[in-house]
Amino acid sequence: MSTMRRTHQRRLPTVVNTLLRRPPVPVPGCGTSGHGAGILGWVLPAVPLSDGEVVLRAWRPADAAWYAATARDRQIQRWTSEPADLTADAVRDAIDRMHRTGSHAGLAILDAGTGALLGNAALSLSQHDPNTGEISYWLGPAARGRGAAARAVRLLVDWAWQCGLHRVKLFTHIDNVASQRVAEAAGLIRERVVPSYRTIKGETWTAVIYGLHRSHRPAEPPIGT
Ligand SMILES: CC(C)(COP(=O)(O)OP(=O)(O)OC[C@H]1O[C@@H](n2cnc3c(N)ncnc32)[C@H](O)[C@@H]1OP(=O)(O)O)[C@@H](O)C(=O)NCCC(=O)NCCS
């Protein structure tokens, strides 16, 4: 699963050691998740993040069937690393592992009004720089076209700063225009195009990299403007 990054877990000791040497960050929402401290338990938000329109909260085992079914959507398959054969059991295992290890923050995006599940937003630490958070996201088909992903990314970015990260980044396939619009609407800066950035499901991607340093974050990001 793109957001239940198994590959990161093999590299966790380096990240963990770096984080454990950090002074604690005294910000509500960066504490332990309430599901057990885990190795990087501070990574999960202690309270849901919300802007009044969408809510982000940690994925729960009960969400697994929805996640697996939604991830089969053609657009999600085309533009993310979600496996085509993802099962609810595999998702449940990944959610359980995330809560135990605190490897990353895999968050459900919900409609703040109805509580309906809309999609997925995740923040994980860069393998190369523990001060950098990597963002990924998708929405179920019914949730698209109303700015929910950009709202979710803004919430993740704000939370990343609160947790002490210095930089956030994300990448999209060069042809994924909708995702690039989301990144820009959330205030990230288009930094560069990288040929052969990564091979995903057998396809070598030319990627557009977006990033933002905390010192460059605009005071009023351009959502709804
Ligand atoms: C990417 C995704 C989250 C965006 O969903 P969304 O927030 O509802 O975005 P929208 O459908 O409103 O599209 C965002 C913008 O791109 C525009 N857009 C969408 N498809 C487009 C296309 N093919 N060409 C040009 N513009 C396009 C929309 O008009 C919209 O413009 P606006 O910001 O001016 O309103 C959603 O399409 C998705 O889940 N896709 C599959 C998974 C995915 O790509 N994840 C990101 C991986 S990096």
The ligand as an SDF file (V2000), in Angstrom:
LIG
                    3D

 48 50  0  0  0  0  0  0  0  0999 V2000
   -5.8840   13.4640   -7.0720 C   0  0  0  0  0  0  0  0  0  0  0  0
   -7.2160   13.5030   -6.3600 C   0  0  0  0  0  0  0  0  0  0  0  0
   -7.0090   13.2830   -4.8720 C   0  0  0  0  0  0  0  0  0  0  0  0
   -7.8070   14.8910   -6.5870 C   0  0  0  0  0  0  0  0  0  0  0  0
   -9.1210   14.8960   -6.1120 O   0  0  0  0  0  0  0  0  0  0  0  0
   -9.8890   16.2820   -5.8370 P   0  0  0  0  0  0  0  0  0  0  0  0
   -9.2700   16.9910   -4.7130 O   0  0  0  0  0  0  0  0  0  0  0  0
  -11.3170   15.9980   -5.7190 O   0  0  0  0  0  0  0  0  0  0  0  0
   -9.5100   17.0670   -7.0990 O   0  0  0  0  0  0  0  0  0  0  0  0
  -10.4350   17.5750   -8.2700 P   0  0  0  0  0  0  0  0  0  0  0  0
  -11.1450   16.4980   -8.9740 O   0  0  0  0  0  0  0  0  0  0  0  0
  -11.2450   18.6930   -7.7150 O   0  0  0  0  0  0  0  0  0  0  0  0
   -9.2960   18.1130   -9.2370 O   0  0  0  0  0  0  0  0  0  0  0  0
   -8.3640   19.0690   -8.7590 C   0  0  0  0  0  0  0  0  0  0  0  0
   -8.2030   20.1410   -9.8300 C   0  0  0  0  0  0  0  0  0  0  0  0
   -7.5970   19.5210  -10.9640 O   0  0  0  0  0  0  0  0  0  0  0  0
   -8.4190   19.7380  -12.0970 C   0  0  0  0  0  0  0  0  0  0  0  0
   -8.3020   18.5370  -12.9300 N   0  0  0  0  0  0  0  0  0  0  0  0
   -8.7310   17.3110  -12.6190 C   0  0  0  0  0  0  0  0  0  0  0  0
   -8.4040   16.4740  -13.6350 N   0  0  0  0  0  0  0  0  0  0  0  0
   -7.7750   17.2220  -14.5570 C   0  0  0  0  0  0  0  0  0  0  0  0
   -7.1990   16.9480  -15.8320 C   0  0  0  0  0  0  0  0  0  0  0  0
   -7.1900   15.7210  -16.3250 N   0  0  0  0  0  0  0  0  0  0  0  0
   -6.6220   17.9660  -16.5010 N   0  0  0  0  0  0  0  0  0  0  0  0
   -6.6200   19.2150  -16.0150 C   0  0  0  0  0  0  0  0  0  0  0  0
   -7.1350   19.5370  -14.7920 N   0  0  0  0  0  0  0  0  0  0  0  0
   -7.7050   18.5370  -14.0990 C   0  0  0  0  0  0  0  0  0  0  0  0
   -9.8110   19.9420  -11.5610 C   0  0  0  0  0  0  0  0  0  0  0  0
  -10.6030   20.6970  -12.4570 O   0  0  0  0  0  0  0  0  0  0  0  0
   -9.5260   20.7240  -10.2980 C   0  0  0  0  0  0  0  0  0  0  0  0
   -9.2760   22.0520  -10.6420 O   0  0  0  0  0  0  0  0  0  0  0  0
   -9.5620   23.2500   -9.6110 P   0  0  0  0  0  0  0  0  0  0  0  0
   -8.5610   23.0950   -8.5180 O   0  0  0  0  0  0  0  0  0  0  0  0
   -9.3670   24.4710  -10.4160 O   0  0  0  0  0  0  0  0  0  0  0  0
  -10.9660   23.0620   -9.1330 O   0  0  0  0  0  0  0  0  0  0  0  0
   -8.2030   12.4470   -6.9170 C   0  0  0  0  0  0  0  0  0  0  0  0
   -8.4120   12.6860   -8.2750 O   0  0  0  0  0  0  0  0  0  0  0  0
   -7.6900   11.0470   -6.7470 C   0  0  0  0  0  0  0  0  0  0  0  0
   -7.8550   10.4440   -5.7120 O   0  0  0  0  0  0  0  0  0  0  0  0
   -7.0680   10.5030   -7.7970 N   0  0  0  0  0  0  0  0  0  0  0  0
   -6.5540    9.1330   -7.7680 C   0  0  0  0  0  0  0  0  0  0  0  0
   -5.3970    8.9680   -6.8010 C   0  0  0  0  0  0  0  0  0  0  0  0
   -4.3230   10.0030   -6.9730 C   0  0  0  0  0  0  0  0  0  0  0  0
   -4.0490   10.4670   -8.0690 O   0  0  0  0  0  0  0  0  0  0  0  0
   -3.6800   10.3430   -5.8550 N   0  0  0  0  0  0  0  0  0  0  0  0
   -2.5770   11.2670   -5.8820 C   0  0  0  0  0  0  0  0  0  0  0  0
   -1.3230   10.5170   -6.1260 C   0  0  0  0  0  0  0  0  0  0  0  0
    0.0700   11.6280   -6.1390 S   0  0  0  0  0  0  0  0  0  0  0  0
  1  2  1  0
  2  3  1  0
  2  4  1  0
  2 36  1  0
  4  5  1  0
  5  6  1  0
  6  7  2  0
  6  8  1  0
  6  9  1  0
  9 10  1  0
 10 11  2  0
 10 12  1  0
 10 13  1  0
 13 14  1  0
 14 15  1  0
 15 16  1  0
 15 30  1  0
 16 17  1  0
 17 18  1  0
 17 28  1  0
 18 19  1  0
 18 27  1  0
 19 20  2  0
 20 21  1  0
 21 22  1  0
 21 27  2  0
 22 23  1  0
 22 24  2  0
 24 25  1  0
 25 26  2  0
 26 27  1  0
 28 29  1  0
 28 30  1  0
 30 31  1  0
 31 32  1  0
 32 33  2  0
 32 34  1  0
 32 35  1  0
 36 37  1  0
 36 38  1  0
 38 39  2  0
 38 40  1  0
 40 41  1  0
 41 42  1  0
 42 43  1  0
 43 44  2  0
 43 45  1  0
 45 46  1  0
 46 47  1  0
 47 48  1  0
M  END
$$$$
